[in-house]
Amino acid sequence: MYLTSETKKEIFKKYGKSDNDTGSPEGQIALFTHRINHLTTHLKKNHKDYNTERSLVKMVGKRRALLDYLMKKDIMRYRAIVKELGLRK
């Protein structure tokens, strides 16, 4: 499986406050970004996998909602996570 508990802990440790901090918006956005990148590479090989395509679109929407929330709450944290993950050019 591509997303093990160790991988999740590393993501939350790097982008959240600690490895157990799974509720912070930064950690959730980073996790969604990791999963979106994985599904994108999967869809490049399997372009007829419509269930995965639908899941990818839903995940992008969830990440967008979290980014919008973070932008309203604290613009500096929003800018930091966008820059760190490379979401904008």
LUMPA-46426 format. One record per residue (C-alpha): x, y, z; residue in one letter. Coordinates in steps of 0.001 Angstrom, whole numbers, plus 500000, padded with zeros to 6 digits. Layout:
residues N
XYZA
...
This chain:
residues 89
500000500000500000M
501308503434499128Y
500159505209502309L
501422503464505410T
501077504706508962S
504767505625508962E
504261507800505888T
501310509524507539K
503329510153510698K
506151511665508646E
503731513949506817I
502050515088510022F
505405515523511757K
506749517662508920K
503689519826508255Y
501709519600511498G
502699520519515003K
503683516924515883S
503349513414514464D
500113512933516446N
498591516245515314D
496256514919512639T
493706517713512967G
495710520731511871S
494734522112508463P
498370522095507324E
498738518391508044G
495470517526506346Q
496340519624503289I
499735517913503053A
498108514481503336L
495558515320500640F
498375516608498418T
500298513355498849H
497207511305497987R
496323513566495019I
499825513193493585N
499594509409493911H
496187509244492211L
497376511561489443T
500221509212488557T
497805506273488697H
495388507990486319L
498160508742483836K
498564504978483386K
494900504000483780N
492935506749482084H
489673504764482041K
489554504325485818D
486547506581486382Y
486055505697490061N
489556506885490863T
488975509985488764E
485874510799490796R
487778510228494044S
490526512528492824L
488062515311492032V
486452514959495470K
489849515082497163M
490846518201495257V
487597519820496417G
488273518883500036K
491797520264499834R
490457523456498260R
487951523835501114A
490724523406503695L
492882525943501880L
489986528420501793D
489411527893505515Y
493077528443506287L
493171531555504098M
490256533065506049K
491713532162509454K
495402532963508998D
496782534205505682I
500417533738506764M
499918530024507515R
498112529690504173Y
500983531304502276R
503538529166504105A
501818525839503328I
501178526784499686V
504820527739499234K
506128524667501040E
503970522230499066L
504449524091495782G
500741524383495014L
500963527732493209R
503441529125490731K
